[in-house]
């Protein structure tokens, strides 16, 4: 097993590729997957969530399922309601990564902090509820349109301003 510090530097995609290379994606038990995720936040839960998602999509194609929705907002709602462990931020990020969510906000702490600094929101919520997330997304969308910066570009810009790097 890799040293935990090495695992911490891996992206989600790299971790998933690693699990796939070890032939763990198709059949490994949650505990086995969790062991591979040492150093990742909530690794015990994520092992379980990966297995649940794997089982859900054994009988249906994720791409076909998402194609059934009128747009990315409806697809995001379905993901949040049906894929255990996904919240609005993670579902937005997933849809953006597969080319379906360019106008969805990815509201992480870096983005929220900068939205507050810009006066788009009054304060940074410690743990946004669904209602708060959607309201902040509406406010960010309005700001994005007013600034004439596409949402995907705006959150990347705000992320970079705060984090100082862009990594994949």
C-alpha angles and dihedrals in degrees: 000000000000121000111269091241089059091049091051090061094054122100122231089255091052091048091050091048089050091052089047093050088053089051090240100124095074103044116000119124120242093256092052091051092045090055089058090052097057107144092031117110112259092003093164093056093042092057088055093044093051090053093047091051091046090054092046093053097042088086099037138033116248091214092052091047093051091046089063092070127088092232148336095286092059091042090053092052090051092049093049092048097043110030110069113228097025119115129179094277094050094043090049090049092049093050091047090051093054093046099255105100111051092137096045118101121237098208107193125154092271093054094043092051091052093045087056092048089052091049093243089123129022098229142354110260113225093221114004118219120220089262092050093046092053093045092050089047089054090050092047091048090053090048090048091054093044091050090043090231116132113242094244091053093044097055091044089052092048091045091051092046090056103033098035094220143061116218137168 
